[in-house]
């Protein structure tokens, strides 16, 4: 039986940090919103609006009219990270 090395690389460590941040946001943010907004319908409305904004952000580079600007942003980020 072969054994695997127990080691984490930088990418593994970054994935753990990101998942902890996302998990914390998922479990703690709704509690804060529920404390500030007493109506359950308003909480759901705020949740749906936040989801719509997240969806728009994720799809912002999918539309042909905006694609050139998104490509320019990606290129400027990659050239500035080179040095």
C-alpha positions, -999 to 999 in steps of 0.1 A, spaced: 0 0 0 14 34 -10 13 64 13 7 100 2 29 128 14 12 151 39 20 185 27 2 217 17 14 241 -10 6 278 -13 -24 271 -35 -38 247 -9 -33 272 19 -50 299 -1 -80 276 -9 -83 270 29 -83 307 37 -108 315 10 -132 287 20 -130 299 57 -138 335 46 -168 324 24 -180 300 51 -179 327 78 -198 351 55 -225 325 48 -231 316 84 -226 350 102 -239 376 78 -275 364 77 -276 366 115 -265 403 114 -291 411 87 -318 394 107 -309 415 137 -311 447 117 -342 439 96 -372 426 117 -394 415 88 -387 380 73 -399 391 39 -375 420 39 -346 397 48 -355 375 18 -358 405 -5 -323 418 7 -309 383 1 -323 381 -34 -310 416 -42 -276 406 -30 -277 375 -51 -287 395 -82 -257 418 -76 -234 388 -72 -248 373 -104 -243 405 -123 -207 407 -111 -200 372 -121 -215 377 -156 -201 412 -162 -175 399 -187 -199 377 -206 -216 403 -227 -200 412 -261 -203 450 -256 -183 448 -223 -159 421 -233 -132 445 -246 -131 465 -213 -129 433 -193 -101 420 -215 -82 453 -211 -86 450 -173 -73 415 -173 -43 425 -195 -35 455 -173 -36 433 -142 -13 407 -157 12 432 -169 13 451 -136 19 418 -117 49 410 -139 70 438 -125 
